[in-house]
Structure formats: structure tokens, C-alpha cells
Amino acid sequence: MDYNAILELLRQKGYRLTQARKQVIRILTTNTQFLGAYDIHNLLEKENIHIGVTSIYRVLDLLKKLDLVRSEEFGAGGERFRLQGNEEQHEHSHQLICSQCGRQEEWVGECPITDLAEKLEHTSGYQIEEHWLRFFGLCPQCQEL
């Protein structure tokens, strides 16, 4: 779903199109990775747009309630969000999470378990639609400490 379609949906459901809602939706529609409220806040600040983190959380909660975003728990980094419905735009990724400082990032590349997923489908009878891996370890910065 694109920016204008989301705004129109909000309008149809009777929600006001506040500056915070417009800006958070704009950031989400122009980024394919999962973003937390602080990530969105920092991106907006770089553009000299000042919206409080609490307001960003409210917008994300609304979008989640309307099933417009998908959320994932990123370890100590908290909940992060990505728009629903445009999965083909998102590269398949897995999480790398530092067990010491909580830093997290998405690893994008060839999936290391595609063959395993196919084998599981064959042996279990499940039709696997999606999977998500989380790798925990020490980030390069924490390794230097």
C-alpha cells in the first residue's frame, strides 16, 4: 500500500491526517527495513522535522491496530515496524542481535535455510509461508571491549 492509499484509508475511517501521521507514514513507505519509533524519530530529525517519540508510538499503534504495519520484536532493541501488504518490496532478511549491548540489524542476503524449509514442507505437510531467524552474539564493537 502506498502513501496516498494509506492516507485515504485513514480519512475514510474518520481519522485526522495529522502532521505526525503523515510523516511517520511517509517514512514507512520510503523504507523497506523494520524501523522502531526511535529510528523514525532520528530519520525525521535529520530532515529537521520535530515529532516526539510518544507521538510516533501513537501513530505506530494506530497503524498496527488497522493492520497496516507488521511488528517484530528485535531483542533489546524493542518492537520495530514495517508496512504490511508490500512484502515483495522487502528483501528477505534475518536479525543479528548483540547479546551485550542490544544492537540489532537486519542481515539481507541469500537465505541459509531455504533447503531446510523445503525439506520441512515435504516431511511435515505444512506449506511454509515465511520464517524468521534471529542470531545472537557479540557485535564488532563489543568484541573489542
C-alpha positions in Angstrom: 0.0 0.0 0.0 1.4 3.4 -0.9 1.4 6.7 1.0 -1.7 8.1 -0.6 -3.7 4.9 -0.2 -2.9 4.8 3.5 -3.9 8.4 4.0 -7.1 7.8 2.1 -7.9 4.7 4.2 -7.3 6.8 7.4 -9.5 9.5 6.0 -12.3 7.0 5.2 -12.1 5.6 8.7 -12.6 9.1 10.2 -9.0 9.7 11.4 -7.5 13.1 11.2 -4.4 13.4 9.0 -2.1 15.0 11.5 1.4 16.0 10.6 2.8 13.2 12.8 0.7 10.6 11.0 1.7 11.9 7.6 5.4 12.0 8.4 5.5 8.5 10.1 3.6 7.0 7.1 6.0 8.8 4.7 9.0 7.3 6.4 7.5 3.8 6.5 6.5 4.0 2.8 10.0 5.0 1.8 11.9 2.4 3.9 11.8 -1.3 3.4 13.5 -2.4 6.6 11.9 -2.7 10.1 12.1 0.6 12.0 11.5 1.4 15.6 10.0 4.6 16.9 13.5 6.0 17.7 14.7 5.1 14.2 11.7 7.0 12.7 12.4 9.9 15.1 16.1 10.1 14.1 15.2 10.0 10.4 12.7 12.8 10.8 15.2 14.9 12.9 17.8 14.5 10.1 15.2 16.3 7.9 14.7 18.9 10.6 11.1 17.6 11.3 10.4 17.5 15.0 7.9 15.0 16.2 8.0 13.5 19.6 8.7 9.8 20.2 5.4 9.4 22.1 3.5 10.8 19.1 5.4 8.3 16.8 4.4 5.4 19.1 0.8 6.5 18.9 0.9 6.6 15.1 2.5 3.1 15.0 -0.1 1.8 17.5 -2.9 3.1 15.2 -1.3 1.6 12.1 -0.8 -1.7 13.9 -4.5 -1.6 15.1 -5.5 -1.1 11.5 -3.3 -4.0 10.4 -1.2 -1.7 8.2 2.1 -2.5 9.7 3.8 -5.7 10.8 5.8 -5.6 14.0 8.6 -7.7 15.2 10.4 -7.9 18.5 14.1 -7.1 17.9 15.6 -8.3 21.2 16.7 -5.5 23.5 16.1 -3.1 20.6 12.3 -3.3 21.2 9.5 -3.5 18.7 10.1 -2.5 15.1 7.6 -1.9 12.3 7.3 -2.3 8.6 4.4 -1.8 6.3 2.1 -4.7 5.5 1.0 -5.8 2.1 4.0 -5.0 0.1 6.2 -8.0 1.0 7.6 -8.3 -2.5 9.3 -4.9 -1.9 11.1 -6.2 1.2 14.2 -8.3 0.8 14.2 -11.5 2.8 16.2 -10.8 6.0 17.2 -12.2 9.4 18.1 -10.5 12.6 21.6 -10.1 14.1 21.3 -9.1 17.8 24.2 -8.3 20.1 23.7 -10.1 23.4 25.8 -7.5 25.2 24.7 -4.0 24.1 21.4 -4.9 22.4 22.4 -3.5 19.0 20.4 -5.1 16.2 20.5 -5.1 12.5 18.9 -6.9 9.6 21.1 -9.3 7.6 20.0 -9.3 4.0 21.3 -11.9 1.6 20.9 -15.4 0.3 18.8 -17.3 2.9 20.9 -20.0 4.6 17.9 -22.3 5.3 15.9 -22.4 2.1 16.7 -26.0 1.6 15.7 -26.8 5.2 12.4 -25.0 4.7 11.7 -27.1 1.6 12.5 -30.3 3.4 10.3 -29.3 6.3 7.4 -28.7 3.9 7.9 -32.1 2.3 8.2 -34.1 5.6 5.6 -32.2 7.7 2.9 -31.4 5.1 3.0 -27.8 6.1 3.0 -25.1 3.4 5.7 -22.8 4.8 4.8 -19.2 4.0 7.6 -17.4 6.0 10.3 -17.8 8.5 12.4 -15.6 10.7 15.8 -16.3 12.1 17.5 -14.4 15.0 21.2 -14.8 15.6 22.6 -13.7 18.9 26.2 -12.9 19.5 28.7 -10.1 20.1 28.8 -7.2 17.7 32.2 -6.0 16.4 32.2 -3.1 18.9 31.5 -5.3 21.9 34.2 -7.8 20.8 36.8 -5.0 21.1 35.9 -4.3 24.7 
